[in-house]
Amino acid sequence: IITSRDIMADPLNYDKSEPCSVLSENNLFCHALPPERLGARHVSLESFRNAILQPDKKPEDDVPVEFSLAVILSKDPNERNIIDDKKSNIRILLGKKLRGFGQGFYNCFGGKLEKTNDEYNNPARGAIREVREETGIHVPLSQMEKSYVGQIHFTFEDWKDNRAMKVHLFCVFVNLLEDGDVINEQQCNETDTLPIHSSQIRGCDEIEPKWFQNAYDIPLHQMFADDTVWLTMLLKHYDTSMQQPMRQKLMFDAWFHFHPGGEGTNSMRHHFVQVNRPVKSAPGPMDSLVQSAINDYATYSKSKNVHTYSFEKKLFHALHNNGINSPTIKEFKENWAMANAVRTFMKDENSMLAVIDVAGGHGALGEFD
């Protein structure tokens, strides 16, 4: 569940396809690629697919090669309670490619899925293998499966030379310990973090791992263009979460279409990112943030034999039942009053989906008809 304040801050809520400008939160990332390298962003998958149509392609040309990719994050042990806009309180482990495709670039850890070990049916197994080979870190299967984020799809203008790719993305949190530190298994299980010793991390002949203590300082100018879009979103989400009780994890699917030229050009023509709602089993798209809250509350009310409430009360209780304690009752009533006031001035009230009032620092949500 995401509040109206989060909706306004979310860079993925676009009204139309347009040339991508550097997102406001990406101003924190000093090495983010410029707008002309990021292409047009789209409000829907349909818009994205229409923009990248290539009539001479056959269906078999769109069958992607499948990969795994794992983001390794660690909470800064010297975390401060005061938010510093220039320093992240999480760090990220990246690998510098020493040879082959993308040589000299930094990336997260992953590679092509293998038919052995049932990796196509369970990409988490492939992620475990790649992370172990490239960093020395062994992630248990259960934890890797819980760390699933979504899928990233890549297509290319020069599709005859560069085959489409589907990447299964994971995000693993580790508790970095010094040699001799005792591992607290219970605490790690409660926080879904993996305890590792710093000496455990090692590279291979292809990858050199390196910790970046300030996630805002990652070398995006030495990374593939899509990282400026999705990786910055992921890092900012968890950096914000670290300053308060942990919110729901971020899950999303993304589509990127690149200009010809591969790593030499390293620029996109189009992209679309769809934030998904975390679920206990397979991830599913979140068609409506507010409607999701109502659906959750409907399940909750049936299990608790709760009386039927108005839409306003359903929405308020749904937010609080999911750990969203802001806005307060007073703020929520003010927001609701603002939404209804706006509705009275509209010629066709059924056309309104939502009203956002940012003047007071919090939003007013309108009823979905």
BAPA-379457 format. One record per residue (C-alpha): residue number from 1; x, y, z. Coordinates in steps of 0.05 Angstrom, whole numbers. Example, Ala and Ser with C-alpha at 12.3 -4.5 7.8 and 13.67 -1.06 7.14 Angstrom:
<nodes>
node n = 1; X = 246; Y = -90; Z = 156
node n = 2; X = 273; Y = -21; Z = 143
</nodes>
This chain:
<nodes>
node n = 1; X = 0; Y = 0; Z = 0
node n = 2; X = 27; Y = 69; Z = -19
node n = 3; X = 0; Y = 134; Z = 8
node n = 4; X = -17; Y = 195; Z = -34
node n = 5; X = 48; Y = 227; Z = -13
node n = 6; X = 85; Y = 167; Z = -42
node n = 7; X = 44; Y = 172; Z = -106
node n = 8; X = 66; Y = 244; Z = -117
node n = 9; X = 138; Y = 225; Z = -104
node n = 10; X = 135; Y = 164; Z = -150
node n = 11; X = 171; Y = 181; Z = -215
node n = 12; X = 134; Y = 126; Z = -251
node n = 13; X = 66; Y = 159; Z = -252
node n = 14; X = 66; Y = 191; Z = -321
node n = 15; X = 9; Y = 222; Z = -359
node n = 16; X = 37; Y = 208; Z = -428
node n = 17; X = 97; Y = 185; Z = -467
node n = 18; X = 149; Y = 240; Z = -467
node n = 19; X = 224; Y = 251; Z = -472
node n = 20; X = 252; Y = 229; Z = -406
node n = 21; X = 278; Y = 283; Z = -360
node n = 22; X = 325; Y = 267; Z = -303
node n = 23; X = 278; Y = 247; Z = -247
node n = 24; X = 279; Y = 293; Z = -187
node n = 25; X = 303; Y = 239; Z = -141
node n = 26; X = 359; Y = 222; Z = -190
node n = 27; X = 389; Y = 289; Z = -174
node n = 28; X = 416; Y = 253; Z = -114
node n = 29; X = 455; Y = 207; Z = -159
node n = 30; X = 512; Y = 250; Z = -183
node n = 31; X = 532; Y = 203; Z = -240
node n = 32; X = 462; Y = 192; Z = -268
node n = 33; X = 460; Y = 191; Z = -345
node n = 34; X = 430; Y = 253; Z = -379
node n = 35; X = 358; Y = 253; Z = -405
node n = 36; X = 377; Y = 243; Z = -478
node n = 37; X = 407; Y = 175; Z = -460
node n = 38; X = 343; Y = 150; Z = -427
node n = 39; X = 294; Y = 157; Z = -484
node n = 40; X = 218; Y = 164; Z = -479
node n = 41; X = 181; Y = 139; Z = -418
node n = 42; X = 112; Y = 108; Z = -426
node n = 43; X = 50; Y = 106; Z = -383
node n = 44; X = 29; Y = 37; Z = -406
node n = 45; X = 59; Y = -27; Z = -434
node n = 46; X = 13; Y = -20; Z = -494
node n = 47; X = 42; Y = 48; Z = -510
node n = 48; X = 113; Y = 21; Z = -502
node n = 49; X = 100; Y = -38; Z = -548
node n = 50; X = 67; Y = 4; Z = -601
node n = 51; X = 128; Y = 50; Z = -601
node n = 52; X = 178; Y = -6; Z = -613
node n = 53; X = 140; Y = -45; Z = -667
node n = 54; X = 188; Y = -75; Z = -718
node n = 55; X = 145; Y = -103; Z = -775
node n = 56; X = 199; Y = -147; Z = -805
node n = 57; X = 208; Y = -187; Z = -741
node n = 58; X = 180; Y = -257; Z = -735
node n = 59; X = 150; Y = -285; Z = -671
node n = 60; X = 210; Y = -330; Z = -661
node n = 61; X = 255; Y = -269; Z = -662
node n = 62; X = 223; Y = -244; Z = -598
node n = 63; X = 239; Y = -306; Z = -557
node n = 64; X = 287; Y = -279; Z = -504
node n = 65; X = 350; Y = -306; Z = -473
node n = 66; X = 337; Y = -312; Z = -398
node n = 67; X = 383; Y = -286; Z = -343
node n = 68; X = 385; Y = -276; Z = -268
node n = 69; X = 409; Y = -212; Z = -235
node n = 70; X = 418; Y = -200; Z = -160
node n = 71; X = 425; Y = -133; Z = -125
node n = 72; X = 466; Y = -139; Z = -60
node n = 73; X = 451; Y = -86; Z = -8
node n = 74; X = 474; Y = -74; Z = 64
node n = 75; X = 450; Y = -26; Z = 116
node n = 76; X = 503; Y = 25; Z = 137
node n = 77; X = 526; Y = 7; Z = 208
node n = 78; X = 537; Y = 81; Z = 222
node n = 79; X = 467; Y = 99; Z = 201
node n = 80; X = 443; Y = 166; Z = 228
node n = 81; X = 372; Y = 183; Z = 249
node n = 82; X = 373; Y = 249; Z = 211
node n = 83; X = 363; Y = 243; Z = 137
node n = 84; X = 422; Y = 268; Z = 96
node n = 85; X = 400; Y = 285; Z = 25
node n = 86; X = 470; Y = 275; Z = -1
node n = 87; X = 487; Y = 208; Z = 32
node n = 88; X = 450; Y = 143; Z = 29
node n = 89; X = 446; Y = 100; Z = 91
node n = 90; X = 452; Y = 36; Z = 51
node n = 91; X = 511; Y = 10; Z = 12
node n = 92; X = 512; Y = -32; Z = -50
node n = 93; X = 560; Y = -85; Z = -76
node n = 94; X = 574; Y = -78; Z = -150
node n = 95; X = 620; Y = -118; Z = -196
node n = 96; X = 667; Y = -88; Z = -247
node n = 97; X = 670; Y = -129; Z = -310
node n = 98; X = 742; Y = -148; Z = -326
node n = 99; X = 732; Y = -180; Z = -394
node n = 100; X = 680; Y = -196; Z = -447
node n = 101; X = 615; Y = -159; Z = -459
node n = 102; X = 611; Y = -95; Z = -418
node n = 103; X = 685; Y = -95; Z = -400
node n = 104; X = 699; Y = -37; Z = -354
node n = 105; X = 626; Y = -28; Z = -335
node n = 106; X = 598; Y = -39; Z = -265
node n = 107; X = 537; Y = -83; Z = -256
node n = 108; X = 500; Y = -124; Z = -205
node n = 109; X = 513; Y = -199; Z = -204
node n = 110; X = 482; Y = -249; Z = -252
node n = 111; X = 486; Y = -286; Z = -317
node n = 112; X = 451; Y = -332; Z = -365
node n = 113; X = 406; Y = -385; Z = -337
node n = 114; X = 429; Y = -457; Z = -347
node n = 115; X = 384; Y = -516; Z = -364
node n = 116; X = 417; Y = -557; Z = -309
node n = 117; X = 395; Y = -548; Z = -237
node n = 118; X = 323; Y = -531; Z = -258
node n = 119; X = 342; Y = -457; Z = -267
node n = 120; X = 290; Y = -442; Z = -321
node n = 121; X = 234; Y = -465; Z = -275
node n = 122; X = 264; Y = -432; Z = -214
node n = 123; X = 310; Y = -373; Z = -234
node n = 124; X = 328; Y = -363; Z = -160
node n = 125; X = 374; Y = -423; Z = -168
node n = 126; X = 411; Y = -388; Z = -224
node n = 127; X = 417; Y = -325; Z = -182
node n = 128; X = 447; Y = -366; Z = -125
node n = 129; X = 498; Y = -397; Z = -172
node n = 130; X = 519; Y = -331; Z = -203
node n = 131; X = 524; Y = -294; Z = -137
node n = 132; X = 567; Y = -350; Z = -108
node n = 133; X = 612; Y = -352; Z = -168
node n = 134; X = 621; Y = -276; Z = -174
node n = 135; X = 623; Y = -255; Z = -100
node n = 136; X = 634; Y = -317; Z = -57
node n = 137; X = 568; Y = -304; Z = -21
node n = 138; X = 522; Y = -364; Z = -13
node n = 139; X = 449; Y = -344; Z = -9
node n = 140; X = 401; Y = -399; Z = 15
node n = 141; X = 347; Y = -417; Z = -36
node n = 142; X = 290; Y = -396; Z = 10
node n = 143; X = 320; Y = -327; Z = 20
node n = 144; X = 334; Y = -316; Z = -54
node n = 145; X = 263; Y = -335; Z = -71
node n = 146; X = 236; Y = -285; Z = -20
node n = 147; X = 282; Y = -232; Z = -50
node n = 148; X = 248; Y = -234; Z = -118
node n = 149; X = 234; Y = -165; Z = -147
node n = 150; X = 207; Y = -177; Z = -217
node n = 151; X = 229; Y = -182; Z = -290
node n = 152; X = 267; Y = -134; Z = -334
node n = 153; X = 257; Y = -142; Z = -409
node n = 154; X = 307; Y = -116; Z = -459
node n = 155; X = 296; Y = -107; Z = -534
node n = 156; X = 342; Y = -75; Z = -585
node n = 157; X = 334; Y = -34; Z = -647
node n = 158; X = 389; Y = -77; Z = -679
node n = 159; X = 352; Y = -141; Z = -661
node n = 160; X = 387; Y = -182; Z = -714
node n = 161; X = 452; Y = -172; Z = -677
node n = 162; X = 425; Y = -169; Z = -605
node n = 163; X = 374; Y = -219; Z = -583
node n = 164; X = 319; Y = -199; Z = -534
node n = 165; X = 333; Y = -214; Z = -460
node n = 166; X = 290; Y = -229; Z = -400
node n = 167; X = 323; Y = -217; Z = -333
node n = 168; X = 296; Y = -245; Z = -267
node n = 169; X = 314; Y = -193; Z = -214
node n = 170; X = 327; Y = -205; Z = -140
node n = 171; X = 348; Y = -159; Z = -83
node n = 172; X = 385; Y = -190; Z = -25
node n = 173; X = 402; Y = -154; Z = 41
node n = 174; X = 464; Y = -176; Z = 77
node n = 175; X = 490; Y = -160; Z = 146
node n = 176; X = 564; Y = -147; Z = 136
node n = 177; X = 605; Y = -172; Z = 195
node n = 178; X = 678; Y = -165; Z = 212
node n = 179; X = 719; Y = -228; Z = 222
node n = 180; X = 707; Y = -255; Z = 292
node n = 181; X = 638; Y = -226; Z = 298
node n = 182; X = 585; Y = -275; Z = 322
node n = 183; X = 527; Y = -287; Z = 275
node n = 184; X = 459; Y = -276; Z = 307
node n = 185; X = 416; Y = -324; Z = 267
node n = 186; X = 350; Y = -305; Z = 301
node n = 187; X = 359; Y = -231; Z = 288
node n = 188; X = 377; Y = -243; Z = 215
node n = 189; X = 316; Y = -288; Z = 205
node n = 190; X = 271; Y = -235; Z = 234
node n = 191; X = 298; Y = -181; Z = 188
node n = 192; X = 308; Y = -225; Z = 126
node n = 193; X = 381; Y = -206; Z = 123
node n = 194; X = 438; Y = -254; Z = 108
node n = 195; X = 498; Y = -250; Z = 155
node n = 196; X = 566; Y = -253; Z = 120
node n = 197; X = 637; Y = -237; Z = 139
node n = 198; X = 674; Y = -184; Z = 99
node n = 199; X = 730; Y = -233; Z = 83
node n = 200; X = 680; Y = -279; Z = 50
node n = 201; X = 672; Y = -232; Z = -10
node n = 202; X = 718; Y = -248; Z = -68
node n = 203; X = 715; Y = -239; Z = -142
node n = 204; X = 733; Y = -283; Z = -201
node n = 205; X = 771; Y = -275; Z = -266
node n = 206; X = 711; Y = -240; Z = -297
node n = 207; X = 684; Y = -197; Z = -240
node n = 208; X = 717; Y = -153; Z = -187
node n = 209; X = 667; Y = -138; Z = -130
node n = 210; X = 669; Y = -70; Z = -96
node n = 211; X = 627; Y = -39; Z = -41
node n = 212; X = 600; Y = 31; Z = -52
node n = 213; X = 588; Y = 60; Z = 17
node n = 214; X = 543; Y = 115; Z = -9
node n = 215; X = 492; Y = 87; Z = -57
node n = 216; X = 481; Y = 157; Z = -87
node n = 217; X = 553; Y = 156; Z = -111
node n = 218; X = 549; Y = 93; Z = -154
node n = 219; X = 583; Y = 100; Z = -222
node n = 220; X = 521; Y = 104; Z = -265
node n = 221; X = 564; Y = 135; Z = -320
node n = 222; X = 600; Y = 67; Z = -322
node n = 223; X = 537; Y = 26; Z = -321
node n = 224; X = 483; Y = 8; Z = -372
node n = 225; X = 432; Y = 62; Z = -385
node n = 226; X = 373; Y = 24; Z = -355
node n = 227; X = 407; Y = 26; Z = -286
node n = 228; X = 395; Y = 101; Z = -283
node n = 229; X = 320; Y = 86; Z = -285
node n = 230; X = 306; Y = 23; Z = -245
node n = 231; X = 366; Y = 16; Z = -198
node n = 232; X = 361; Y = 88; Z = -173
node n = 233; X = 287; Y = 76; Z = -159
node n = 234; X = 304; Y = 13; Z = -119
node n = 235; X = 360; Y = 46; Z = -80
node n = 236; X = 319; Y = 108; Z = -63
node n = 237; X = 261; Y = 65; Z = -40
node n = 238; X = 302; Y = 26; Z = 10
node n = 239; X = 343; Y = 86; Z = 32
node n = 240; X = 278; Y = 120; Z = 51
node n = 241; X = 253; Y = 57; Z = 84
node n = 242; X = 314; Y = 53; Z = 128
node n = 243; X = 296; Y = 119; Z = 161
node n = 244; X = 230; Y = 90; Z = 187
node n = 245; X = 199; Y = 22; Z = 200
node n = 246; X = 210; Y = -20; Z = 137
node n = 247; X = 155; Y = -10; Z = 85
node n = 248; X = 132; Y = -64; Z = 38
node n = 249; X = 187; Y = -86; Z = -8
node n = 250; X = 189; Y = -55; Z = -77
node n = 251; X = 169; Y = -101; Z = -134
node n = 252; X = 166; Y = -81; Z = -207
node n = 253; X = 172; Y = -104; Z = -279
node n = 254; X = 209; Y = -61; Z = -331
node n = 255; X = 217; Y = -58; Z = -406
node n = 256; X = 275; Y = -23; Z = -441
node n = 257; X = 287; Y = -14; Z = -515
node n = 258; X = 358; Y = 5; Z = -535
node n = 259; X = 387; Y = 44; Z = -593
node n = 260; X = 433; Y = 6; Z = -641
node n = 261; X = 506; Y = 0; Z = -621
node n = 262; X = 503; Y = -40; Z = -557
node n = 263; X = 550; Y = -20; Z = -501
node n = 264; X = 585; Y = 30; Z = -547
node n = 265; X = 522; Y = 72; Z = -554
node n = 266; X = 490; Y = 53; Z = -487
node n = 267; X = 427; Y = 94; Z = -496
node n = 268; X = 353; Y = 77; Z = -497
node n = 269; X = 297; Y = 97; Z = -543
node n = 270; X = 238; Y = 77; Z = -499
node n = 271; X = 224; Y = 49; Z = -430
node n = 272; X = 166; Y = 31; Z = -385
node n = 273; X = 166; Y = 10; Z = -311
node n = 274; X = 106; Y = -20; Z = -276
node n = 275; X = 107; Y = -22; Z = -200
node n = 276; X = 75; Y = -86; Z = -174
node n = 277; X = 42; Y = -103; Z = -109
node n = 278; X = 80; Y = -153; Z = -65
node n = 279; X = 42; Y = -218; Z = -52
node n = 280; X = 60; Y = -281; Z = -16
node n = 281; X = 62; Y = -323; Z = -79
node n = 282; X = 74; Y = -301; Z = -151
node n = 283; X = 75; Y = -225; Z = -162
node n = 284; X = 16; Y = -192; Z = -196
node n = 285; X = 6; Y = -122; Z = -225
node n = 286; X = -23; Y = -68; Z = -181
node n = 287; X = -77; Y = -38; Z = -226
node n = 288; X = -100; Y = 11; Z = -173
node n = 289; X = -66; Y = 30; Z = -108
node n = 290; X = -131; Y = 50; Z = -74
node n = 291; X = -171; Y = -9; Z = -100
node n = 292; X = -117; Y = -56; Z = -74
node n = 293; X = -127; Y = -26; Z = -5
node n = 294; X = -201; Y = -37; Z = -10
node n = 295; X = -192; Y = -109; Z = -32
node n = 296; X = -146; Y = -123; Z = 26
node n = 297; X = -196; Y = -92; Z = 74
node n = 298; X = -253; Y = -134; Z = 45
node n = 299; X = -214; Y = -197; Z = 62
node n = 300; X = -196; Y = -170; Z = 130
node n = 301; X = -268; Y = -151; Z = 147
node n = 302; X = -295; Y = -219; Z = 127
node n = 303; X = -244; Y = -254; Z = 171
node n = 304; X = -259; Y = -207; Z = 230
node n = 305; X = -334; Y = -202; Z = 219
node n = 306; X = -329; Y = -126; Z = 213
node n = 307; X = -390; Y = -84; Z = 198
node n = 308; X = -399; Y = -55; Z = 128
node n = 309; X = -367; Y = 14; Z = 122
node n = 310; X = -370; Y = 71; Z = 73
node n = 311; X = -317; Y = 77; Z = 20
node n = 312; X = -283; Y = 131; Z = 62
node n = 313; X = -279; Y = 88; Z = 124
node n = 314; X = -258; Y = 26; Z = 83
node n = 315; X = -200; Y = 65; Z = 54
node n = 316; X = -178; Y = 93; Z = 121
node n = 317; X = -180; Y = 25; Z = 156
node n = 318; X = -146; Y = -10; Z = 97
node n = 319; X = -87; Y = 38; Z = 102
node n = 320; X = -80; Y = 28; Z = 177
node n = 321; X = -88; Y = -47; Z = 174
node n = 322; X = -28; Y = -47; Z = 127
node n = 323; X = 15; Y = -7; Z = 174
node n = 324; X = 4; Y = 61; Z = 141
node n = 325; X = -7; Y = 107; Z = 200
node n = 326; X = -2; Y = 172; Z = 162
node n = 327; X = -47; Y = 210; Z = 149
node n = 328; X = -80; Y = 214; Z = 218
node n = 329; X = -155; Y = 212; Z = 225
node n = 330; X = -158; Y = 288; Z = 225
node n = 331; X = -113; Y = 293; Z = 163
node n = 332; X = -152; Y = 239; Z = 128
node n = 333; X = -219; Y = 275; Z = 140
node n = 334; X = -189; Y = 339; Z = 113
node n = 335; X = -164; Y = 303; Z = 51
node n = 336; X = -231; Y = 270; Z = 39
node n = 337; X = -267; Y = 336; Z = 46
node n = 338; X = -219; Y = 367; Z = -4
node n = 339; X = -232; Y = 312; Z = -54
node n = 340; X = -308; Y = 318; Z = -48
node n = 341; X = -303; Y = 394; Z = -54
node n = 342; X = -266; Y = 387; Z = -120
node n = 343; X = -317; Y = 337; Z = -146
node n = 344; X = -373; Y = 388; Z = -139
node n = 345; X = -339; Y = 434; Z = -189
node n = 346; X = -329; Y = 381; Z = -242
node n = 347; X = -376; Y = 378; Z = -301
node n = 348; X = -373; Y = 302; Z = -303
node n = 349; X = -358; Y = 275; Z = -234
node n = 350; X = -351; Y = 204; Z = -259
node n = 351; X = -290; Y = 224; Z = -299
node n = 352; X = -250; Y = 239; Z = -236
node n = 353; X = -204; Y = 184; Z = -212
node n = 354; X = -164; Y = 219; Z = -158
node n = 355; X = -149; Y = 288; Z = -130
node n = 356; X = -81; Y = 303; Z = -102
node n = 357; X = -72; Y = 365; Z = -57
node n = 358; X = 2; Y = 376; Z = -43
node n = 359; X = -2; Y = 446; Z = -12
node n = 360; X = -4; Y = 419; Z = 59
node n = 361; X = 47; Y = 364; Z = 48
node n = 362; X = -5; Y = 308; Z = 44
node n = 363; X = -53; Y = 286; Z = -9
node n = 364; X = -128; Y = 284; Z = -17
node n = 365; X = -154; Y = 220; Z = -49
node n = 366; X = -218; Y = 220; Z = -90
node n = 367; X = -266; Y = 162; Z = -95
node n = 368; X = -256; Y = 114; Z = -152
node n = 369; X = -321; Y = 107; Z = -191
</nodes>
